[in-house]
Amino acid sequence: MVAGGIVQLIGYVLVILGLAGSVLPLLPGPLLIWLGVLVWAWGDGFVEVNWLTVTVLGLLAAGAWASDLFFTTTLSRRAGVSWKAIAASIVCGILGGIFLSGLPVVGTLFGAMIGALLGMLGMELIDKRNVRAALTAVRAYVGASLLSTLFEVAVALLMVGIFVWQAWF
């Protein structure tokens, strides 16, 4: 029984990390929540939280991941953001997170955000040679990212709500 309790504790930690990850761009929030529920249910022998619940939560996590791709990529592309700018945003976001990682969590988060925005702006300026068009593209990307984050948070809260309902009530 002790081993099951430790496994369930690991599941709780993953669920909490998943909640944080639904807001922080560096952690895959709903995926971690799903993994946490799977681990917790395994520790419980799938008594309180069964395979049907784990499957439904897995589908929700997959839907959140797909919506992230849709909102950020598709809506940005429709607004005129180039693939090169999206790639530059990813690369510069990673570099910004690395360069400011000396400030735990906050530095990494802000470094990633600043790097991503500057990378996209720089590439759009190179491509479009127009400051207004480049700023419009960056605004579209930021708006799409915020919409994606809001949706991911909503899905994460729904997933945790289902888990709590199944595990505790």
Phi, psi and omega per residue, in radians:
M1 nan -0.564 3.138
V2 -1.120 -0.741 -3.141
A3 -1.067 -0.712 3.091
G4 -1.083 -0.666 3.114
G5 -1.159 -0.660 3.106
I6 -1.176 -0.742 3.114
V7 -1.090 -0.734 3.115
Q8 -1.147 -0.628 3.081
L9 -1.090 -0.737 3.067
I10 -1.061 -0.699 3.088
G11 -1.059 -0.765 3.099
Y12 -1.065 -0.748 3.137
V13 -1.074 -0.750 3.117
L14 -1.117 -0.681 3.114
V15 -1.114 -0.748 3.128
I16 -1.140 -0.750 3.067
L17 -1.065 -0.651 3.107
G18 -1.131 -0.685 3.070
L19 -1.075 -0.777 3.096
A20 -1.106 -0.688 -3.113
G21 -1.187 -0.343 3.098
S22 -1.262 -0.281 3.091
V23 -1.853 -0.697 -3.138
L24 -1.422 2.281 -3.065
P25 -1.262 -0.164 -3.063
L26 -1.582 -0.235 -3.114
L27 -2.007 2.411 3.104
P28 -1.414 1.536 -2.996
G29 -0.878 -1.215 -3.095
P30 -1.031 -0.584 3.103
L31 -1.121 -0.738 3.104
L32 -1.166 -0.643 3.083
I33 -1.086 -0.825 3.128
W34 -1.050 -0.787 3.125
L35 -1.078 -0.720 3.103
G36 -1.084 -0.739 3.109
V37 -1.149 -0.717 3.107
L38 -1.060 -0.799 3.129
V39 -1.116 -0.785 3.135
W40 -1.058 -0.803 -3.132
A41 -1.128 -0.659 3.094
W42 -1.101 -0.743 3.104
G43 -1.125 -0.455 3.133
D44 -1.622 -0.033 -3.100
G45 1.279 0.393 -3.134
F46 1.015 0.592 3.117
V47 -1.463 -0.999 -3.101
E48 -1.358 -0.755 3.125
V49 -1.990 1.950 -3.047
N50 -1.627 -3.141 -3.101
W51 -1.114 -0.558 3.128
L52 -1.105 -0.778 3.120
T53 -1.121 -0.763 3.125
V54 -1.070 -0.683 3.130
T55 -1.169 -0.786 3.123
V56 -1.061 -0.760 3.126
L57 -1.158 -0.603 3.063
G58 -1.118 -0.703 3.089
L59 -1.145 -0.690 3.078
L60 -1.107 -0.732 3.117
A61 -1.101 -0.746 3.108
A62 -1.112 -0.697 3.096
G63 -1.115 -0.684 3.103
A64 -1.139 -0.720 3.113
W65 -1.106 -0.781 3.137
A66 -1.127 -0.677 3.138
S67 -1.167 -0.586 3.094
D68 -1.084 -0.796 3.090
L69 -1.091 -0.744 -3.120
F70 -1.122 -0.939 -3.058
F71 -1.089 -0.901 -3.054
T72 -1.265 -0.780 -3.055
T73 -1.429 -0.954 -3.039
T74 -1.157 -0.830 -3.131
L75 -1.163 -0.620 3.087
S76 -1.146 -0.770 3.129
R77 -1.102 -0.691 3.109
R78 -1.116 -0.492 3.129
A79 -1.477 -0.011 3.068
G80 1.756 0.143 3.106
V81 -1.280 2.293 -3.104
S82 -1.412 2.772 3.070
W83 -1.093 -0.614 3.114
K84 -1.097 -0.666 3.138
A85 -1.217 -0.657 3.086
I86 -1.135 -0.756 3.102
A87 -1.111 -0.734 3.111
A88 -1.106 -0.639 3.112
S89 -1.111 -0.753 3.135
I90 -1.129 -0.865 -3.100
V91 -1.101 -0.829 -3.110
C92 -1.222 -0.528 3.056
G93 -1.122 -0.755 3.105
I94 -1.121 -0.792 3.136
L95 -1.107 -0.729 3.108
G96 -1.088 -0.703 3.091
G97 -1.114 -0.656 3.127
I98 -1.221 -0.807 -3.065
F99 -1.154 -0.561 -3.138
L100 -1.766 0.277 -3.110
S101 -1.231 -0.137 3.072
G102 -1.112 -0.460 3.026
L103 -1.670 1.799 -3.029
P104 -0.916 2.422 3.110
V105 0.979 -1.061 -3.072
V106 -1.109 -0.802 -3.141
G107 -1.111 -0.745 3.129
T108 -1.110 -0.781 -3.125
L109 -1.116 -0.900 -3.130
F110 -1.179 -0.640 3.087
G111 -1.069 -0.739 3.120
A112 -1.136 -0.755 -3.129
M113 -1.163 -0.821 -3.130
I114 -1.118 -0.789 3.124
G115 -1.049 -0.753 -3.133
A116 -1.102 -0.793 -3.118
L117 -1.174 -0.756 3.125
L118 -1.164 -0.668 3.099
G119 -1.086 -0.771 3.128
M120 -1.168 -0.786 -3.140
L121 -1.063 -0.788 3.139
G122 -1.061 -0.787 -3.125
M123 -1.185 -0.675 3.111
E124 -1.162 -0.631 3.084
L125 -1.138 -0.709 3.106
I126 -1.129 -0.766 -3.105
D127 -1.237 -0.885 -2.979
K128 -1.583 -0.414 -3.101
R129 0.946 0.606 -3.114
N130 -2.560 2.043 -3.081
V131 -1.093 -0.765 -3.112
R132 -1.087 -0.778 3.125
A133 -1.135 -0.677 3.128
A134 -1.157 -0.760 3.120
L135 -1.152 -0.635 3.086
T136 -1.108 -0.730 3.123
A137 -1.120 -0.752 3.135
V138 -1.138 -0.716 3.093
R139 -1.067 -0.703 3.112
A140 -1.101 -0.728 3.124
Y141 -1.133 -0.760 3.127
V142 -1.101 -0.763 3.113
G143 -1.078 -0.755 3.116
A144 -1.133 -0.687 3.112
S145 -1.133 -0.718 3.107
L146 -1.140 -0.726 3.099
L147 -1.080 -0.742 3.101
S148 -1.082 -0.765 3.133
T149 -1.112 -0.758 3.110
L150 -1.054 -0.757 3.119
F151 -1.128 -0.735 -3.132
E152 -1.129 -0.684 3.090
V153 -1.112 -0.755 3.132
A154 -1.075 -0.765 3.121
V155 -1.148 -0.719 3.130
A156 -1.074 -0.768 3.124
L157 -1.146 -0.675 3.074
L158 -1.089 -0.767 -3.139
M159 -1.092 -0.786 3.128
V160 -1.136 -0.689 3.095
G161 -1.054 -0.765 3.101
I162 -1.108 -0.764 3.129
F163 -1.064 -0.849 -3.130
V164 -1.077 -0.744 3.139
W165 -1.062 -0.764 -3.124
Q166 -1.258 -0.686 -3.025
A167 -1.422 -0.575 -2.993
W168 -1.953 -0.300 -3.067
F169 -2.060 nan nan
